[in-house]
């Protein structure tokens, strides 16, 4: 994956088995400016403030 790419998956559970692994994967994507979307939950992880709030919510 390279800067500016987009990952689209059906469900967030398809990406990771544990929440901690999910946080690491999404964090790595954000560090590389890779956008991440889920179709079922309609989550969007990019560099917006909304996605950062969502990431904090997932940590809890």
N, CA, C and O atoms as CSV, one atom per row, in Angstrom:
chain,resi,resn,atom,element,x,y,z
A,1,UNK,N,N,0.843,-1.169,0.000
A,1,UNK,CA,C,0.000,0.000,0.000
A,1,UNK,C,C,0.897,1.243,0.000
A,1,UNK,O,O,1.994,1.252,0.559
A,2,UNK,N,N,0.385,2.282,-0.646
A,2,UNK,CA,C,1.151,3.528,-0.693
A,2,UNK,C,C,0.262,4.700,-0.308
A,2,UNK,O,O,-0.962,4.578,-0.262
A,3,UNK,N,N,0.883,5.820,-0.037
A,3,UNK,CA,C,0.211,7.049,0.388
A,3,UNK,C,C,-0.952,7.375,-0.548
A,3,UNK,O,O,-0.788,7.406,-1.768
A,4,UNK,N,N,-2.133,7.620,0.039
A,4,UNK,CA,C,-3.300,7.995,-0.742
A,4,UNK,C,C,-4.174,6.835,-1.185
A,4,UNK,O,O,-5.260,7.056,-1.721
A,5,UNK,N,N,-3.722,5.595,-0.970
A,5,UNK,CA,C,-4.543,4.434,-1.328
A,5,UNK,C,C,-5.749,4.331,-0.403
A,5,UNK,O,O,-5.786,4.951,0.660
A,6,UNK,N,N,-6.727,3.545,-0.815
A,6,UNK,CA,C,-7.933,3.337,-0.026
A,6,UNK,C,C,-8.183,1.847,0.125
A,6,UNK,O,O,-8.118,1.093,-0.845
A,7,UNK,N,N,-8.469,1.430,1.351
A,7,UNK,CA,C,-8.837,0.046,1.649
A,7,UNK,C,C,-10.336,0.043,1.922
A,7,UNK,O,O,-10.823,0.832,2.731
A,8,UNK,N,N,-11.067,-0.843,1.250
A,8,UNK,CA,C,-12.507,-0.970,1.468
A,8,UNK,C,C,-12.786,-2.421,1.833
A,8,UNK,O,O,-12.429,-3.341,1.096
A,9,UNK,N,N,-13.437,-2.615,2.993
A,9,UNK,CA,C,-13.822,-3.963,3.413
A,9,UNK,C,C,-15.294,-3.959,3.803
A,9,UNK,O,O,-15.867,-2.907,4.086
A,10,UNK,N,N,-15.892,-5.126,3.815
A,10,UNK,CA,C,-17.321,-5.237,4.135
A,10,UNK,C,C,-17.580,-4.948,5.615
A,10,UNK,O,O,-18.424,-4.115,5.946
A,11,UNK,N,N,-16.867,-5.623,6.489
A,11,UNK,CA,C,-17.075,-5.471,7.933
A,11,UNK,C,C,-15.744,-5.258,8.621
A,11,UNK,O,O,-14.722,-5.811,8.214
A,12,UNK,N,N,-15.765,-4.463,9.652
A,12,UNK,CA,C,-14.532,-4.171,10.387
A,12,UNK,C,C,-13.965,-5.429,11.040
A,12,UNK,O,O,-12.758,-5.521,11.264
A,13,UNK,N,N,-14.828,-6.398,11.346
A,13,UNK,CA,C,-14.365,-7.644,11.967
A,13,UNK,C,C,-13.537,-8.492,11.001
A,13,UNK,O,O,-12.840,-9.404,11.443
A,14,UNK,N,N,-13.592,-8.224,9.720
A,14,UNK,CA,C,-12.808,-8.953,8.726
A,14,UNK,C,C,-11.345,-8.529,8.733
A,14,UNK,O,O,-10.494,-9.228,8.185
A,15,UNK,N,N,-11.051,-7.405,9.342
A,15,UNK,CA,C,-9.689,-6.875,9.342
A,15,UNK,C,C,-8.863,-7.405,10.503
A,15,UNK,O,O,-7.653,-7.587,10.371
A,16,UNK,N,N,-9.505,-7.654,11.637
A,16,UNK,CA,C,-8.769,-8.009,12.850
A,16,UNK,C,C,-9.630,-8.845,13.780
A,16,UNK,O,O,-10.855,-8.717,13.787
A,17,UNK,N,N,-8.993,-9.691,14.556
A,17,UNK,CA,C,-9.696,-10.508,15.545
A,17,UNK,C,C,-9.857,-9.794,16.888
A,17,UNK,O,O,-10.806,-10.055,17.628
A,18,UNK,N,N,-8.919,-8.888,17.198
A,18,UNK,CA,C,-8.969,-8.203,18.492
A,18,UNK,C,C,-8.986,-6.690,18.291
A,18,UNK,O,O,-8.429,-6.184,17.317
A,19,UNK,N,N,-9.624,-5.968,19.210
A,19,UNK,CA,C,-9.648,-4.508,19.102
A,19,UNK,C,C,-8.250,-3.884,19.114
A,19,UNK,O,O,-8.004,-2.900,18.418
A,20,UNK,N,N,-7.347,-4.448,19.896
A,20,UNK,CA,C,-6.000,-3.873,19.958
A,20,UNK,C,C,-5.276,-4.015,18.621
A,20,UNK,O,O,-4.568,-3.098,18.205
A,21,UNK,N,N,-5.443,-5.152,17.941
A,21,UNK,CA,C,-4.851,-5.316,16.611
A,21,UNK,C,C,-5.485,-4.348,15.615
A,21,UNK,O,O,-4.801,-3.803,14.749
A,22,UNK,N,N,-6.775,-4.141,15.742
A,22,UNK,CA,C,-7.484,-3.217,14.864
A,22,UNK,C,C,-6.943,-1.804,15.008
A,22,UNK,O,O,-6.738,-1.112,14.010
A,23,UNK,N,N,-6.710,-1.370,16.240
A,23,UNK,CA,C,-6.169,-0.035,16.500
A,23,UNK,C,C,-4.792,0.112,15.846
A,23,UNK,O,O,-4.494,1.148,15.252
A,24,UNK,N,N,-3.963,-0.914,15.954
A,24,UNK,CA,C,-2.616,-0.872,15.366
A,24,UNK,C,C,-2.708,-0.776,13.843
A,24,UNK,O,O,-2.012,0.034,13.231
A,25,UNK,N,N,-3.555,-1.591,13.235
A,25,UNK,CA,C,-3.688,-1.602,11.777
A,25,UNK,C,C,-4.192,-0.256,11.267
A,25,UNK,O,O,-3.639,0.294,10.315
A,26,UNK,N,N,-5.229,0.272,11.890
A,26,UNK,CA,C,-5.786,1.555,11.462
A,26,UNK,C,C,-4.771,2.673,11.698
A,26,UNK,O,O,-4.653,3.585,10.880
A,27,UNK,N,N,-4.040,2.609,12.810
A,27,UNK,CA,C,-3.003,3.601,13.083
A,27,UNK,C,C,-1.920,3.600,12.019
A,27,UNK,O,O,-1.465,4.662,11.595
A,28,UNK,N,N,-1.502,2.414,11.583
A,28,UNK,CA,C,-0.492,2.320,10.525
A,28,UNK,C,C,-1.030,2.892,9.218
A,28,UNK,O,O,-0.306,3.563,8.482
A,29,UNK,N,N,-2.294,2.626,8.936
A,29,UNK,CA,C,-2.906,3.185,7.725
A,29,UNK,C,C,-2.936,4.705,7.796
A,29,UNK,O,O,-2.612,5.378,6.817
A,30,UNK,N,N,-3.318,5.247,8.937
A,30,UNK,CA,C,-3.378,6.700,9.078
A,30,UNK,C,C,-1.997,7.331,8.973
A,30,UNK,O,O,-1.858,8.408,8.393
A,31,UNK,N,N,-0.979,6.686,9.519
A,31,UNK,CA,C,0.386,7.210,9.433
A,31,UNK,C,C,0.873,7.281,7.988
A,31,UNK,O,O,1.686,8.141,7.648
A,32,UNK,N,N,0.381,6.383,7.139
A,32,UNK,CA,C,0.769,6.363,5.734
A,32,UNK,C,C,-0.240,7.103,4.850
A,32,UNK,O,O,-0.149,7.044,3.624
A,33,UNK,N,N,-1.201,7.800,5.469
A,33,UNK,CA,C,-2.261,8.506,4.740
A,33,UNK,C,C,-3.053,7.572,3.835
A,33,UNK,O,O,-3.414,7.932,2.715
A,34,UNK,N,N,-3.320,6.358,4.338
A,34,UNK,CA,C,-4.147,5.390,3.630
A,34,UNK,C,C,-5.543,5.458,4.237
A,34,UNK,O,O,-5.711,5.297,5.445
A,35,UNK,N,N,-6.535,5.695,3.397
A,35,UNK,CA,C,-7.915,5.769,3.867
A,35,UNK,C,C,-8.489,4.371,4.006
A,35,UNK,O,O,-8.125,3.460,3.262
A,36,UNK,N,N,-9.376,4.214,4.951
A,36,UNK,CA,C,-9.924,2.911,5.281
A,36,UNK,C,C,-11.428,3.053,5.463
A,36,UNK,O,O,-11.883,3.878,6.256
A,37,UNK,N,N,-12.206,2.249,4.732
A,37,UNK,CA,C,-13.663,2.329,4.804
A,37,UNK,C,C,-14.274,0.950,5.033
A,37,UNK,O,O,-13.755,-0.056,4.550
A,38,UNK,N,N,-15.379,0.914,5.771
A,38,UNK,CA,C,-16.162,-0.310,5.900
A,38,UNK,C,C,-17.536,-0.054,5.300
A,38,UNK,O,O,-18.111,1.019,5.483
A,39,UNK,N,N,-18.058,-1.036,4.588
A,39,UNK,CA,C,-19.346,-0.842,3.925
A,39,UNK,C,C,-20.527,-1.142,4.839
A,39,UNK,O,O,-21.534,-0.435,4.788
A,40,UNK,N,N,-20.427,-2.168,5.670
A,40,UNK,CA,C,-21.558,-2.533,6.524
A,40,UNK,C,C,-21.782,-1.514,7.646
A,40,UNK,O,O,-22.904,-1.047,7.843
A,41,UNK,N,N,-20.723,-1.171,8.380
A,41,UNK,CA,C,-20.863,-0.225,9.488
A,41,UNK,C,C,-20.784,1.230,9.031
A,41,UNK,O,O,-21.117,2.144,9.785
A,42,UNK,N,N,-20.344,1.433,7.806
A,42,UNK,CA,C,-20.191,2.770,7.237
A,42,UNK,C,C,-19.177,3.614,8.025
A,42,UNK,O,O,-19.385,4.807,8.248
A,43,UNK,N,N,-18.082,2.973,8.440
A,43,UNK,CA,C,-17.002,3.684,9.117
A,43,UNK,C,C,-16.024,4.212,8.082
A,43,UNK,O,O,-15.777,3.579,7.056
A,44,UNK,N,N,-15.480,5.364,8.365
A,44,UNK,CA,C,-14.466,5.971,7.507
A,44,UNK,C,C,-13.297,6.385,8.396
A,44,UNK,O,O,-13.458,7.191,9.312
A,45,UNK,N,N,-12.131,5.834,8.120
A,45,UNK,CA,C,-10.926,6.214,8.853
A,45,UNK,C,C,-9.981,6.900,7.876
A,45,UNK,O,O,-9.390,6.264,7.002
A,46,UNK,N,N,-9.855,8.197,8.044
A,46,UNK,CA,C,-8.907,8.984,7.266
A,46,UNK,C,C,-8.253,9.950,8.250
A,46,UNK,O,O,-8.179,9.635,9.438
A,47,UNK,N,N,-7.795,11.068,7.823
A,47,UNK,CA,C,-7.151,12.004,8.750
A,47,UNK,C,C,-8.106,13.064,9.283
A,47,UNK,O,O,-7.667,14.082,9.817
A,48,UNK,N,N,-9.405,12.832,9.141
A,48,UNK,CA,C,-10.388,13.803,9.641
A,48,UNK,C,C,-10.555,13.673,11.155
A,48,UNK,O,O,-10.201,12.653,11.746
A,49,UNK,N,N,-11.092,14.710,11.762
A,49,UNK,CA,C,-11.312,14.688,13.207
A,49,UNK,C,C,-12.354,13.630,13.578
A,49,UNK,O,O,-12.262,13.009,14.636
A,50,UNK,N,N,-13.333,13.430,12.716
A,50,UNK,CA,C,-14.359,12.421,12.974
A,50,UNK,C,C,-13.787,11.019,13.078
A,50,UNK,O,O,-14.198,10.241,13.939
A,51,UNK,N,N,-12.846,10.693,12.213
A,51,UNK,CA,C,-12.254,9.357,12.271
A,51,UNK,C,C,-11.363,9.202,13.499
A,51,UNK,O,O,-11.243,8.102,14.039
A,52,UNK,N,N,-10.740,10.282,13.944
A,52,UNK,CA,C,-9.933,10.216,15.164
A,52,UNK,C,C,-10.808,9.995,16.391
A,52,UNK,O,O,-10.429,9.260,17.303
A,53,UNK,N,N,-11.973,10.627,16.413
A,53,UNK,CA,C,-12.928,10.420,17.507
A,53,UNK,C,C,-13.425,8.977,17.490
A,53,UNK,O,O,-13.526,8.342,18.540
A,54,UNK,N,N,-13.734,8.461,16.307
A,54,UNK,CA,C,-14.191,7.076,16.177
A,54,UNK,C,C,-13.124,6.100,16.662
A,54,UNK,O,O,-13.439,5.103,17.311
A,55,UNK,N,N,-11.878,6.383,16.352
A,55,UNK,CA,C,-10.776,5.518,16.793
A,55,UNK,C,C,-10.653,5.521,18.316
A,55,UNK,O,O,-10.404,4.475,18.916
A,56,UNK,N,N,-10.823,6.678,18.945
A,56,UNK,CA,C,-10.800,6.753,20.411
A,56,UNK,C,C,-11.967,5.954,20.986
A,56,UNK,O,O,-11.809,5.257,21.989
A,57,UNK,N,N,-13.122,6.051,20.362
A,57,UNK,CA,C,-14.311,5.305,20.818
A,57,UNK,C,C,-14.058,3.797,20.731
A,57,UNK,O,O,-14.447,3.053,21.631
A,58,UNK,N,N,-13.411,3.346,19.658
A,58,UNK,CA,C,-13.122,1.915,19.508
A,58,UNK,C,C,-12.126,1.416,20.546
A,58,UNK,O,O,-12.145,0.238,20.903
A,59,UNK,N,N,-11.262,2.291,21.030
A,59,UNK,CA,C,-10.289,1.886,22.049
A,59,UNK,C,C,-10.955,1.557,23.385
A,59,UNK,O,O,-10.429,0.771,24.172
A,60,UNK,N,N,-12.107,2.161,23.630
A,60,UNK,CA,C,-12.786,1.956,24.912
A,60,UNK,C,C,-13.692,0.811,24.813
A,60,UNK,O,O,-14.363,0.467,25.787
